[in-house]
Amino acid sequence: MPVSRRAGGISKRCECRGPDGKRLGTKCPELAKRNHGSNQLRQELPAAEDGTRRTFRRTGYPKVSDAQSDLDKIRAILDLADDDEDAQRRVGDLLDGVQKNRAPIPDPAEVSRKLGVGVPLDGKTTVGDWLDKVMENKKTRLTTNHGYASHIRVHLKPALGRLRLDRLGVDHVEDMFNAIDDRNDVSRAENQARREQVTRCKRGKPGAPKAAERARLVAERAKLAEMPPFRKITGPATKQAIRRTLRMALNKAIAKKLITFNAAAHVELETAARPKGLLWTAERVARWRETGEKPGPVMVWTPVQLGRFLDEAESDRLYAFFHLIAHHGLRRGEGVGQGWHDFSPQRKEIRVSAEIVVDGWTPIETAPKTDGSVGIVKLDAGTVAVLLEHQERQRAERDAWNARAAAEREQGKDTADWAETGKMFVQEDGSWLHPDTVSKAFRRIAAAAGLPPINLRDLRHGAAALVKAGGGDLHDAKVKLRHSTITLTSDTYMELFEEYEDELTERAAAAVPRARKPRGAVPEQGPEVSQPSDADMDGSTVRKDPDSGDAAA
């Protein structure tokens, strides 16, 4: 029950002492005089957690009105708790601490805000406490929450967690990022030293004395074992993400009126440049074969190279998955999570409404990455045919599995029927595909085709390149990839589109027949063959459609 307002009040007392040296208090005969003594307030507080009774007392008020004002504040704070026992204990702890520390009585409105949020009422909420409170109530998707939690655990709480929330300043946040930069410098140096040591741990020239070589390798490998392991560098994009996590938490604190200033919003960081898509041109392929280095983080196959990959993948049971991703730009999780019920061969479209992502290593189904990612993807007739053929093969797999499972159950084995998940792409038993399964299959097929390296995600970037090859523009690519803004499309694909513009311009010029050889022409490649040549794979020639004679894009 709330503490009664009658369990307290205002009285007058003084510091006069009697003949025995003791304070007279309220028994002083001079108290009747208007200017003698001072006023005091007394208010019973909610009991402590162990049941101990507590009373708030404060003296020294020259005027009754001053004492009454503070008593009203105390009672307003007590009223906030109502019948909530936990809230009663918290406000009791707050006022007990105020009395013991002779601190000013807090404003009831401020206490009300903190009481509703669930943070400490004494104004000593730390950044770490608040980050924990924010994550308890975060409603974003699970994988996004794990990203926030990682930033908090690895960076924010170790650097800022002990600081009071209301005293966090720009300098504190800048110091955290400066410390990250310092750790990066150390990690780079240690990583380079380890790489050099790994090289020294390899066998030397053939013909070296075996005993001496063996002893050298043992010594070098012992040195390697004592070195720090390779460590990942916290790059500009990750630092921007860390700041976004802190800024989000501080914005919530501002919304709850716990603070008025967002320190994270005023910290300048190096801009994380969005990786640009680059074509695997013949020149770049040659350079990669010579050095083993990729020209950029986002590399895109030419249509000829993509055709080489799809030819190689055609015999794989996941061929339809790679065909769909390559031509229509679905993300890996969207492809794995695509359901048959969202496929319409009549309208030649699919609806992207779910994706399967990994939580640690466990696959989970969730909504697509953004609201804009949910939508209709128009399909070409060839892709529709590929998906229908895949559906027939999947049904045959299901029937064969169920027949085998029934036979094994007759033999006493506990074999389950094919799992009816409704997904387009599944394991042999019908259960969900793990997203990493398709990534491994992609790497295996690309290596077998002898193609320059790209990531599975780069097939999505390649779909944007196909838009350009088909005569589309950036807006068409935005629609195809379901980007929320054309700025994102432009930042990633403008350079790629410009490269395609150069290539298409050269093709257009070469289409004009001339009696004499034009200047700058390359030697003729000779008659074409049915199988792609090395030049085809390197992106330097264009295969022809044997039926039409036109260059295949």
C-alpha positions as CSV (number, residue, x, y, z in Angstrom):
1,M,0.0,0.0,0.0
2,P,1.2,3.6,-0.6
3,V,2.6,5.4,2.4
4,S,-0.1,7.7,3.9
5,R,0.3,11.4,3.6
6,R,-0.7,11.6,7.3
7,A,2.5,9.7,8.3
8,G,4.5,12.9,8.4
9,G,4.3,16.6,8.7
10,I,6.1,19.9,9.7
11,S,7.1,20.8,13.1
12,K,9.4,23.4,14.8
13,R,12.5,22.8,16.8
14,C,15.6,24.6,17.9
15,E,19.2,23.9,19.0
16,C,18.9,25.2,22.5
17,R,20.2,23.0,25.3
18,G,19.0,22.6,28.8
19,P,21.1,22.5,32.1
20,D,22.1,18.9,31.4
21,G,23.5,19.9,28.0
22,K,20.9,18.1,26.0
23,R,19.0,19.7,23.1
24,L,15.6,20.9,24.1
25,G,14.1,20.3,20.6
26,T,10.4,20.9,20.6
27,K,10.3,21.5,24.4
28,C,12.1,24.8,24.2
29,P,10.0,27.5,25.8
30,E,11.2,30.0,23.3
31,L,9.7,28.2,20.3
32,A,6.6,30.2,20.6
33,K,8.5,33.2,19.4
34,R,8.2,33.7,15.7
35,N,11.9,34.0,14.9
36,H,13.1,31.4,17.3
37,G,14.3,27.9,16.0
38,S,13.7,26.4,12.6
39,N,11.2,24.2,10.8
40,Q,11.7,20.6,10.1
41,L,9.8,18.1,8.0
42,R,9.2,14.4,8.6
43,Q,7.7,11.8,6.2
44,E,7.4,8.1,6.6
45,L,9.0,6.2,3.7
46,P,8.2,2.7,2.2
47,A,10.0,0.0,4.2
48,A,13.4,-1.3,3.0
49,E,13.8,-4.6,1.2
50,D,14.4,-6.3,4.5
51,G,11.3,-4.8,6.0
52,T,13.1,-2.1,8.1
53,R,11.0,1.1,8.6
54,R,12.4,4.3,7.2
55,T,11.6,8.0,7.8
56,F,12.7,11.0,5.9
57,R,13.7,14.0,8.2
58,R,15.2,17.3,7.2
59,T,15.7,20.4,9.4
60,G,16.9,23.9,9.0
61,Y,14.0,25.5,7.1
62,P,13.7,29.2,8.1
63,K,10.1,29.4,6.7
64,V,7.3,26.9,7.0
65,S,6.6,27.5,3.3
66,D,10.0,26.2,2.4
67,A,9.5,23.0,4.4
68,Q,6.0,22.6,3.0
69,S,7.4,22.9,-0.6
70,D,9.9,20.0,0.0
71,L,7.3,17.9,1.8
72,D,5.0,18.3,-1.2
73,K,7.8,17.2,-3.5
74,I,8.5,14.1,-1.3
75,R,4.8,13.1,-1.2
76,A,4.4,13.7,-5.0
77,I,7.3,11.3,-5.5
78,L,5.8,8.7,-3.2
79,D,2.5,9.0,-5.0
80,L,4.2,7.9,-8.3
81,A,4.7,4.4,-6.9
82,D,0.9,3.9,-6.4
83,D,0.3,0.2,-5.5
84,D,3.5,-1.1,-7.2
85,E,5.6,-2.7,-4.5
86,D,8.8,-2.6,-6.6
87,A,8.2,1.1,-7.5
88,Q,7.6,1.8,-3.8
89,R,10.8,0.3,-2.8
90,R,12.7,2.2,-5.5
91,V,11.3,5.6,-4.6
92,G,12.0,4.7,-0.9
93,D,15.6,3.9,-1.7
94,L,15.9,7.2,-3.7
95,L,14.5,9.4,-0.9
96,D,16.5,7.5,1.8
97,G,19.7,8.2,-0.2
98,V,18.7,11.9,-0.6
99,Q,18.3,12.2,3.1
100,K,21.6,10.5,4.0
101,N,23.6,12.5,1.4
102,R,21.8,15.8,2.2
103,A,21.1,16.0,-1.6
104,P,18.5,18.2,-3.1
105,I,15.1,16.6,-3.4
106,P,14.6,15.6,-7.1
107,D,11.9,17.0,-9.3
108,P,8.9,14.5,-9.3
109,A,8.6,14.8,-13.1
110,E,12.2,13.6,-13.6
111,V,11.6,10.7,-11.1
112,S,8.5,9.8,-13.0
113,R,10.4,9.5,-16.3
114,K,13.0,7.3,-14.8
115,L,10.5,5.2,-12.9
116,G,8.6,4.4,-16.1
117,V,11.8,3.6,-18.1
118,G,13.1,1.3,-15.3
119,V,16.5,3.0,-14.8
120,P,18.0,3.9,-11.4
121,L,16.2,6.9,-9.9
122,D,19.3,8.5,-8.4
123,G,20.6,10.0,-11.6
124,K,23.5,7.6,-11.7
125,T,22.4,5.5,-14.7
126,T,25.5,4.4,-16.6
127,V,25.9,4.1,-20.3
128,G,26.3,0.3,-19.9
129,D,23.0,0.1,-17.8
130,W,21.1,2.1,-20.5
131,L,22.5,0.0,-23.4
132,D,21.3,-3.2,-21.6
133,K,17.9,-1.6,-21.0
134,V,17.6,-0.6,-24.7
135,M,18.4,-4.2,-25.8
136,E,15.9,-5.7,-23.5
137,N,13.1,-3.9,-25.4
138,K,14.6,-3.9,-29.0
139,K,12.0,-5.1,-31.5
140,T,14.1,-5.3,-34.6
141,R,14.9,-8.6,-36.3
142,L,17.0,-11.1,-34.5
143,T,20.1,-10.8,-36.7
144,T,20.0,-7.0,-36.5
145,N,19.8,-7.3,-32.7
146,H,22.8,-9.6,-32.7
147,G,24.8,-6.9,-34.6
148,Y,23.8,-4.3,-32.0
149,A,24.7,-6.7,-29.2
150,S,28.1,-7.4,-30.7
151,H,28.9,-3.6,-30.9
152,I,27.8,-3.2,-27.3
153,R,29.8,-6.2,-26.0
154,V,33.0,-5.6,-27.9
155,H,33.3,-1.9,-28.2
156,L,30.7,0.3,-26.4
157,K,30.5,-1.2,-22.9
158,P,34.3,-1.7,-22.4
159,A,35.0,1.9,-23.5
160,L,31.9,3.8,-22.2
161,G,29.9,1.5,-20.0
162,R,31.2,2.8,-16.7
163,L,30.4,6.5,-17.6
164,R,27.2,8.2,-16.3
165,L,24.6,8.4,-19.1
166,D,23.9,12.1,-18.4
167,R,27.6,13.0,-18.5
168,L,28.6,11.3,-21.7
169,G,30.3,13.8,-24.0
170,V,31.8,13.9,-27.5
171,D,35.3,13.6,-26.1
172,H,34.4,10.2,-24.6
173,V,33.1,8.8,-27.9
174,E,36.1,10.2,-29.8
175,D,38.5,8.6,-27.3
176,M,36.8,5.2,-28.0
177,F,37.3,5.5,-31.7
178,N,40.8,6.7,-31.3
179,A,41.5,3.6,-29.2
180,I,40.0,1.4,-32.0
181,D,42.4,3.1,-34.5
182,D,45.3,2.4,-32.1
183,R,44.3,-1.3,-31.8
184,N,44.0,-1.5,-35.6
185,D,47.6,-0.2,-36.0
186,V,48.8,-2.9,-33.6
187,S,46.8,-5.6,-35.3
188,R,48.0,-4.6,-38.8
189,A,51.6,-4.8,-37.6
190,E,51.1,-8.1,-35.9
191,N,49.2,-9.6,-38.8
192,Q,52.0,-8.6,-41.2
193,A,54.6,-10.1,-38.9
194,R,52.6,-13.3,-38.8
195,R,52.2,-13.4,-42.6
196,E,56.0,-13.1,-42.9
197,Q,56.5,-15.8,-40.4
198,V,54.1,-18.1,-42.2
199,T,56.2,-17.6,-45.3
200,R,59.4,-18.6,-43.4
201,C,57.6,-21.7,-42.2
202,K,57.4,-23.1,-45.7
203,R,59.9,-25.5,-47.1
204,G,63.0,-23.9,-48.8
205,K,64.6,-24.7,-52.1
206,P,64.6,-28.3,-53.3
207,G,67.9,-30.0,-52.6
208,A,68.5,-28.4,-49.3
209,P,69.9,-30.8,-46.6
210,K,66.9,-32.5,-45.1
211,A,68.1,-32.5,-41.5
212,A,69.0,-28.8,-41.6
213,E,65.7,-28.0,-43.3
214,R,63.7,-30.0,-40.8
215,A,65.4,-28.2,-37.8
216,R,64.8,-24.8,-39.4
217,L,61.1,-25.5,-39.9
218,V,60.7,-26.7,-36.3
219,A,62.3,-23.5,-35.0
220,E,60.3,-21.3,-37.4
221,R,57.0,-23.0,-36.5
222,A,57.7,-22.7,-32.8
223,K,58.1,-18.9,-33.3
224,L,54.8,-18.9,-35.2
225,A,53.0,-20.6,-32.4
226,E,54.1,-17.9,-30.0
227,M,52.8,-15.1,-32.2
228,P,49.4,-13.5,-31.7
229,P,46.7,-15.0,-34.1
230,F,45.5,-13.0,-37.1
231,R,43.0,-10.4,-36.0
232,K,40.3,-8.6,-38.0
233,I,40.7,-4.9,-38.5
234,T,37.8,-2.7,-37.4
235,G,37.3,-0.8,-40.7
236,P,35.4,2.4,-41.5
237,A,32.1,0.6,-42.2
238,T,32.2,-1.2,-38.9
239,K,33.0,2.0,-37.0
240,Q,30.1,3.7,-38.7
241,A,27.9,0.8,-37.6
242,I,29.2,1.1,-34.0
243,R,28.4,4.8,-33.9
244,R,24.9,4.1,-35.3
245,T,24.3,1.6,-32.5
246,L,25.3,4.2,-29.8
247,R,23.4,7.0,-31.6
248,M,20.2,4.8,-31.6
249,A,20.5,4.1,-27.9
250,L,21.1,7.8,-27.0
251,N,18.2,8.9,-29.1
252,K,16.0,6.6,-27.1
253,A,17.4,8.2,-23.9
254,I,16.5,11.6,-25.3
255,A,13.0,10.4,-26.2
256,K,12.6,9.3,-22.6
257,K,13.9,12.7,-21.4
258,L,16.8,11.2,-19.6
259,I,19.3,13.3,-21.5
260,T,19.2,16.2,-23.9
261,F,22.3,15.7,-26.0
262,N,23.4,12.9,-28.3
263,A,27.2,12.8,-28.2
264,A,27.4,10.1,-30.9
265,A,25.7,12.4,-33.5
266,H,28.6,14.9,-33.2
267,V,31.6,12.6,-33.8
268,E,33.2,12.8,-37.2
269,L,34.4,9.5,-38.7
270,E,36.0,8.5,-41.9
271,T,33.3,7.9,-44.5
272,A,32.9,4.3,-45.4
273,A,32.9,4.3,-49.2
274,R,30.4,1.9,-50.7
275,P,32.2,-0.8,-52.7
276,K,32.0,-0.1,-56.5
277,G,31.1,-2.9,-58.9
278,L,33.8,-3.6,-61.4
279,L,33.7,-5.9,-64.5
280,W,36.1,-8.8,-64.9
281,T,37.5,-7.4,-68.1
282,A,40.2,-9.2,-70.0
283,E,42.9,-6.8,-68.7
284,R,41.8,-7.4,-65.1
285,V,41.6,-11.1,-65.5
286,A,45.1,-11.2,-66.9
287,R,46.3,-9.1,-64.0
288,W,44.6,-11.4,-61.5
289,R,46.2,-14.4,-63.1
290,E,49.6,-12.8,-62.7
291,T,49.3,-11.5,-59.1
292,G,46.4,-13.3,-57.6
293,E,44.9,-10.0,-56.4
294,K,41.3,-8.9,-57.1
295,P,40.9,-5.4,-58.4
296,G,38.1,-4.6,-56.0
297,P,35.8,-6.1,-53.3
298,V,32.8,-6.2,-55.7
299,M,33.6,-8.0,-59.0
300,V,31.1,-8.8,-61.6
301,W,31.3,-11.4,-64.4
302,T,30.6,-10.4,-68.0
303,P,27.6,-12.0,-69.6
304,V,30.0,-14.4,-71.4
305,Q,31.6,-15.4,-68.1
306,L,28.2,-15.8,-66.4
307,G,27.1,-18.0,-69.3
308,R,30.2,-20.2,-68.7
309,F,29.2,-20.5,-65.0
310,L,25.6,-21.4,-65.8
311,D,26.7,-24.0,-68.3
312,E,28.9,-25.6,-65.7
313,A,26.1,-25.4,-63.1
314,E,23.4,-26.9,-65.3
315,S,24.0,-30.4,-64.1
316,D,23.8,-29.5,-60.4
317,R,20.5,-30.0,-58.5
318,L,20.7,-26.3,-57.4
319,Y,21.1,-25.0,-61.0
320,A,17.6,-23.3,-60.8
321,F,18.7,-21.4,-57.7
322,F,21.8,-20.0,-59.4
323,H,19.8,-19.2,-62.6
324,L,17.2,-17.2,-60.5
325,I,19.8,-15.3,-58.5
326,A,22.0,-14.5,-61.5
327,H,19.1,-13.2,-63.7
328,H,16.9,-11.5,-61.1
329,G,19.2,-10.4,-58.3
330,L,17.6,-12.1,-55.2
331,R,19.8,-12.1,-52.1
332,R,21.0,-15.5,-50.9
333,G,18.6,-15.7,-48.0
334,E,15.7,-14.6,-50.2
335,G,16.5,-17.3,-52.7
336,V,16.8,-20.0,-50.0
337,G,13.6,-18.8,-48.4
338,Q,11.5,-18.5,-51.6
339,G,8.3,-20.5,-51.5
340,W,6.4,-22.2,-54.3
341,H,3.2,-20.4,-53.2
342,D,4.8,-17.1,-54.2
343,F,5.5,-18.2,-57.7
344,S,3.1,-17.5,-60.6
345,P,4.2,-19.0,-64.0
346,Q,1.1,-17.5,-65.6
347,R,2.0,-14.0,-64.6
348,K,5.7,-14.7,-64.9
349,E,6.6,-13.4,-61.4
350,I,7.6,-14.3,-57.9
351,R,6.8,-12.5,-54.7
352,V,9.7,-12.1,-52.3
353,S,8.1,-12.3,-48.8
354,A,10.5,-14.3,-46.6
355,E,14.2,-15.2,-46.3
356,I,16.3,-17.7,-44.4
357,V,19.3,-16.3,-42.6
358,V,21.7,-17.7,-40.0
359,D,21.6,-17.0,-36.3
360,G,25.1,-18.0,-35.4
361,W,24.9,-21.2,-37.5
362,T,21.2,-22.0,-37.0
363,P,19.0,-21.1,-40.1
364,I,15.9,-19.0,-39.2
365,E,13.1,-17.7,-41.3
366,T,12.5,-14.0,-41.1
367,A,11.0,-11.1,-43.1
368,P,13.2,-9.7,-45.9
369,K,16.0,-7.2,-45.1
370,T,13.9,-4.1,-45.6
371,D,10.3,-3.2,-46.3
372,G,11.3,-2.3,-49.8
373,S,12.7,-5.8,-50.3
374,V,9.2,-7.3,-50.1
375,G,7.7,-7.1,-53.5
376,I,7.1,-8.6,-56.9
377,V,10.0,-9.7,-59.2
378,K,9.1,-10.1,-62.9
379,L,10.6,-13.1,-64.5
380,D,11.6,-13.8,-68.1
381,A,10.1,-16.8,-69.9
382,G,13.4,-18.7,-69.7
383,T,13.6,-18.4,-65.9
384,V,9.9,-19.6,-65.7
385,A,10.8,-22.6,-67.7
386,V,13.8,-23.4,-65.5
387,L,11.7,-23.1,-62.3
388,L,9.0,-25.4,-63.7
389,E,11.6,-28.0,-64.7
390,H,13.1,-27.7,-61.2
391,Q,9.6,-28.2,-59.7
392,E,9.2,-31.4,-61.6
393,R,12.6,-32.7,-60.5
394,Q,11.8,-31.8,-56.9
395,R,8.5,-33.8,-57.1
396,A,10.4,-36.8,-58.4
397,E,12.9,-36.4,-55.6
398,R,10.1,-36.3,-53.1
399,D,8.4,-39.4,-54.5
400,A,11.6,-41.3,-54.6
401,W,12.5,-40.3,-51.0
402,N,9.0,-41.3,-49.7
403,A,9.2,-44.6,-51.4
404,R,12.6,-45.3,-49.9
405,A,11.5,-44.1,-46.5
406,A,8.4,-46.4,-46.6
407,A,10.6,-49.4,-47.5
408,E,13.1,-48.6,-44.7
409,R,10.3,-48.3,-42.2
410,E,9.1,-51.8,-43.1
411,Q,12.6,-53.0,-42.3
412,G,12.3,-51.4,-38.8
413,K,14.2,-48.2,-39.5
414,D,13.0,-44.8,-38.3
415,T,13.0,-42.9,-41.6
416,A,10.8,-39.9,-41.9
417,D,8.9,-38.9,-45.0
418,W,10.1,-36.0,-47.2
419,A,9.6,-32.7,-45.3
420,E,6.8,-30.6,-46.9
421,T,8.3,-27.1,-46.3
422,G,6.9,-25.5,-49.4
423,K,10.3,-24.0,-50.4
424,M,11.6,-23.9,-53.9
425,F,15.1,-25.0,-53.0
426,V,15.5,-27.7,-50.3
427,Q,17.7,-30.5,-49.2
428,E,17.2,-34.1,-50.5
429,D,14.9,-34.8,-47.6
430,G,12.8,-31.6,-48.3
431,S,14.1,-29.7,-45.3
432,W,15.4,-26.1,-45.5
433,L,18.6,-25.5,-47.3
434,H,21.3,-24.0,-45.0
435,P,22.4,-20.7,-46.7
436,D,26.0,-21.8,-46.5
437,T,25.2,-24.9,-48.6
438,V,24.5,-22.8,-51.7
439,S,27.6,-20.7,-51.0
440,K,29.8,-23.8,-51.0
441,A,28.1,-25.1,-54.1
442,F,28.7,-21.8,-55.9
443,R,32.4,-21.7,-55.1
444,R,32.8,-25.3,-56.2
445,I,31.0,-24.7,-59.6
446,A,32.9,-21.4,-60.2
447,A,36.2,-23.1,-59.6
448,A,35.3,-26.0,-61.9
449,A,34.5,-23.5,-64.6
450,G,37.9,-21.8,-64.2
451,L,36.4,-18.4,-63.8
452,P,37.9,-15.4,-62.0
453,P,36.6,-15.2,-58.4
454,I,33.4,-13.5,-57.3
455,N,31.2,-14.0,-54.2
456,L,27.7,-15.5,-54.4
457,R,26.4,-12.0,-53.5
458,D,28.1,-10.6,-56.6
459,L,25.7,-12.6,-58.7
460,R,23.1,-10.0,-57.4
461,H,25.4,-7.3,-58.6
462,G,25.7,-9.1,-61.9
463,A,21.9,-8.9,-62.3
464,A,22.3,-5.1,-62.4
465,A,24.9,-5.5,-65.1
466,L,22.5,-7.5,-67.1
467,V,20.0,-4.7,-66.9
468,K,22.5,-2.4,-68.5
469,A,23.4,-5.0,-71.1
470,G,19.7,-5.3,-72.0
471,G,19.5,-1.5,-72.5
472,G,18.2,-0.5,-69.1
473,D,19.3,2.4,-66.9
474,L,19.9,3.0,-63.2
475,H,16.2,3.3,-62.5
476,D,15.6,-0.1,-64.1
477,A,18.4,-1.6,-61.9
478,K,16.8,0.0,-58.8
479,V,13.5,-1.6,-59.6
480,K,15.1,-5.0,-60.4
481,L,17.1,-5.1,-57.1
482,R,14.3,-3.5,-55.0
483,H,16.5,-0.8,-53.6
484,S,14.8,1.8,-51.4
485,T,16.5,4.7,-53.2
486,I,18.2,5.2,-56.5
487,T,21.1,6.8,-54.6
488,L,22.1,3.4,-53.3
489,T,21.9,2.0,-56.8
490,S,24.0,4.8,-58.3
491,D,26.6,4.7,-55.6
492,T,27.2,1.0,-56.3
493,Y,26.7,0.6,-60.0
494,M,27.4,3.9,-61.7
495,E,31.1,2.9,-62.5
496,L,29.9,-0.5,-63.6
497,F,27.4,1.0,-66.0
498,E,30.0,3.4,-67.4
499,E,32.3,0.4,-68.1
500,Y,29.4,-1.2,-69.9
501,E,28.8,2.0,-71.9
502,D,32.3,1.8,-73.2
503,E,31.9,-1.8,-74.2
504,L,28.6,-1.3,-75.9
505,T,29.9,1.8,-77.7
506,E,32.7,-0.3,-79.2
507,R,30.3,-3.1,-80.2
508,A,28.1,-0.5,-81.9
509,A,31.0,0.9,-83.8
510,A,32.2,-2.5,-84.8
511,A,28.7,-3.4,-86.2
512,V,29.3,-1.1,-89.2
513,P,30.8,-3.0,-92.2
514,R,33.8,-1.4,-93.7
515,A,35.8,-2.3,-96.9
516,R,39.1,-1.4,-95.3
517,K,40.3,-2.3,-91.8
518,P,39.4,0.5,-89.3
519,R,42.1,2.1,-87.2
520,G,42.7,0.6,-83.8
521,A,41.1,-2.7,-84.8
522,V,42.4,-5.9,-83.1
523,P,43.4,-8.9,-85.2
524,E,40.6,-11.3,-86.1
525,Q,40.0,-14.0,-83.6
526,G,39.4,-16.7,-86.2
527,P,36.4,-19.0,-86.5
528,E,34.3,-19.5,-83.4
529,V,33.9,-22.9,-81.9
530,S,31.1,-24.4,-79.9
531,Q,32.9,-24.3,-76.6
532,P,33.9,-21.0,-74.9
533,S,37.5,-20.1,-75.4
534,D,39.9,-18.7,-72.8
535,A,39.3,-15.3,-74.3
536,D,35.6,-15.8,-73.8
537,M,36.1,-16.6,-70.1
538,D,38.4,-13.5,-69.8
539,G,35.6,-11.3,-71.1
540,S,37.4,-10.3,-74.3
541,T,35.0,-11.8,-76.9
542,V,31.2,-12.3,-77.3
543,R,29.7,-15.7,-77.9
544,K,27.1,-15.9,-80.7
545,D,23.7,-17.5,-80.6
546,P,24.0,-20.3,-83.1
547,D,20.3,-20.0,-84.1
548,S,20.2,-16.3,-84.7
549,G,23.8,-15.3,-85.4
550,D,23.4,-12.4,-83.0
551,A,25.8,-11.7,-80.2
552,A,24.5,-13.1,-76.9
553,A,24.4,-10.6,-74.1
